[in-house]
Amino acid sequence: MGELSDLLHELVKQPLGIEHMYYTWDEFLYVHIVYGHSKGKATNRSWGSGLPYQNSFKFSAAGALHTNAENYAQFLIAVMHGKGLLPETYKEMLSPHAKVEKSSSRYKEDGITHWSLGFGMIPMASDTLYVHGGTHNDFQSQMLFSRQNQFGYAFFVNTKKGDELNKVLKEFLGIHPTYPK
């Protein structure tokens, strides 16, 4: 294992009991790899920053963590509760660090007004939601959690329908940002 994988195992996976989360190749990934889908058919895995095309020697902090929704949700629940973090680290991690421009789609469409260390922040009437997602061709992911109200979700899909699913989930949960327009 490389240094980052060692740290991930030592500081995150082991203390939180997370089984499948990798920055470098693991045989579990080979066995459980999925292919993107479009129009009901599997597509070519041409999205360059993913396995199996990515090997143990390539690192990309923005797109190289490979896990499943269950283990990612386990990680997010730990973050939501501040488990494994010093109180000052937890506070710093979920505080605003970068303001999102009002002209950006993240602000106008998603309601994200700031970025914390790793999560977009959506202000609500009496709460702040933390969000993050990604799109790699035929793969999409989204997550959302509320520290105050102790709820959230995470999903990974192997199609370009993740944004639609995220919209439906937000509507179902009654999530409407309260940022100034």
Buried (B, 14 or more C-beta within 10 A) or exposed (E): BEEBBEEBBEEBBEEBEBEBBBBBBBEEBEEEEEEBBBEEEEBEBEBEEBBEEBEEEEEEEEEBBBBBBEBBBBBBBBBBEBEBBEEEEBEEBBEBEEEBEEEEEBBBEBBBBBBBEEBBBBBBEEEBBBBBBBEBBBBBBBBBBBBEEEEBBBBBBBBBEBBEBBEEBBEEBEBEBEBEE
